[in-house]
Amino acid sequence: MNETCITELRQERGWTQEKLAAESGVGIRTVQRLEAGSDASLETLSLVASALGVAVSALFKTIENDSFSCRVDSLESRRQDQQAARDKISGAWMWFFIGVGVVTSMISFAAGGQLGAVIFLSYWGGGLLILVAVRRLYLDPRLDNRYPLSRSKHQLRARKRLQGRSSPEER
């Protein structure tokens, strides 16, 4: 049996089992079984590790089965590959927005006067709001389906804020 340190990681954050279950999207009984040392699928372990902000391998004090150890390492490698692919696609959308913005800015400066100012402010103000909406409503759900082991920048920032708020030093 593989010895886990999920309880210690959870308690470091000041989380209850219910909080970990809610943050990871698994059931409370699953968290209880994991903390008791029961086996779980790599997908479940990935969800719990992501909620705790650690690699899957960091959930274990010891891994006795070499085959399981290789699968855990493979999962972590796939997670990193998926995150890199997701970041590349998200970055491409951002650079597209910036590129169109540069062209729009040049057109607005060429138009000059109030019309130019309206074009400039409309693109950078309204366009940014539209970009955020498109990313959250359209792009992120599709990237979640395509790269299930990855997280959006918004999700990663929210997780960091949550972990920072529940750190032992701040209590």
N, C-alpha and C positions, 0 to 999 in steps of 0.2 A: 504494500500500500504506500502511496506517495503522501508524504507529510506536508500539509499546507500551512501557510502563515496568513490566511485570509482574515482570521479573527484579529490578529495583531494589526494588520493593515487597516481594517475597518475601525478598530478602536483608536488608532493613531489619529484618524480623522474625526473622531467623536461621533461616529455614525452608529445607529442601531442596525440590527439585522433588517428591519423593515425599510430603513433608509437605503441600505445597500441594494435590497431587492428592487425598490422603486427606481433608483438611479441606474441600475444595470438592466432593468426590464425582465428580470427573472422572478420566479415566485419565492416567497419567504421560505417555503419548505426546501427549495433548491439551495438557498443560502445556508440553511441549517444543515443540510446534508453535506454541502461542501466543507463547512467548518468542522463537521464531525469526521471528515476524511473520506467520504464516499466519492466514487468516481463520477465524472461528468463529461459531457461531450466537449470537444475543443471549442465549439461555437459558444457554449455556455461559459466556459472559462474565459473566452475572449471578451464576452460582454461584461463579466465581473471585473476582469483586468482593466478594461477600458473605463469602467465607472470609477475604479480606484486610481486610475492614472498610472498604471504600471504595465510592464510587459507580462505576458502570460507566464513566462518562466519565473518571474518574481513572486508568483503566488505560491511557490513551493519552496519548502526548506530542503527537501530531498526528493529526487525522482529516481525510483528504483528500477524502472523498466526502461531499457535503452531504446526500445521501439517507441515508447511514449515520449521520451526525451527528444527523439528525432522529430516526432510529429509536432511537439510544442515549438521546437526551433523552426520548423517549416512554417508553422502558423504565424510566428512572429515575422518571419521573412516575407510571407505573403501580405501581412498587414502593412509592413513598411512599403512594399511595392505598390499596393493599392493606394496607400496614402500619397505616395509620390505621383502616381498617375492622376489621382483626383486633384491634387494641388496644381499639376500641370494644366489640366483642363480649366480649372477655376482661374488660374493666372492668365490663360489665353483670353478668357472672357474679359478680364480686367484690362489687359493690354489692348484688346479690341475697342473697349469703351474709351480708353485714353487716346488711342489713335484717331478715332472718329471725333473726339473732343478737340484734338489739336487742329484737325481740318476745319471743324466747325468754328473754332476760335479765329483761325485765319480768315475765314469767310466773314465772320462778324466784324473783325477789325477792318476788312476791306469795305464792308457796307458802311461802317462808321455811324456816328450819331446815335440816336435813340434806338433805331432798328438793330444796329450792331450790338448795343448793350443788351437789348431784349433777347436776341439770339444767344449771346454768350451766357447770360444768366439762366435762360431757360434750359440750355443744354446741361450746364454743369450743376444746376440746382435740381431741376426736374428729372434730368437724365440719371442722376445719381440715385434718386428715389426709385425710379423705374428699374435701374440695375439691381438694387437691393431686393426689390420685390420679385424680379425675374429669378434672381439667384435662390431666394428662399422658397418661392412657390413652384418654380419650374425646374431649375438646374439641380438644386440640392436633392430633391426626392429622386430624380433620375440617377444621380451619382450615388445615392444611398443604395439603390437597387443594383447598380452596376458594380460598385465597390463596397460590399457590405462590411468589410473590416475597417473601413476608413471613416473619418469624421470631417464635417465641414469646419472651416475656420471659426464660424459662429459657435458651433458645438464645443470646439476645443477651448475657446475663450471663456464660454460659460462654465465649463468644467473647472478651468483654472481659478476663476472667481469663486466658485463654490468651494473648492478645496482650500483656497486661501482664507476664506471666511471661517472655515471650520478647523483651522490648524490649532494645535494645543497652545501655541504662544499667545493667541489672541483671546483665549478664554480666561 
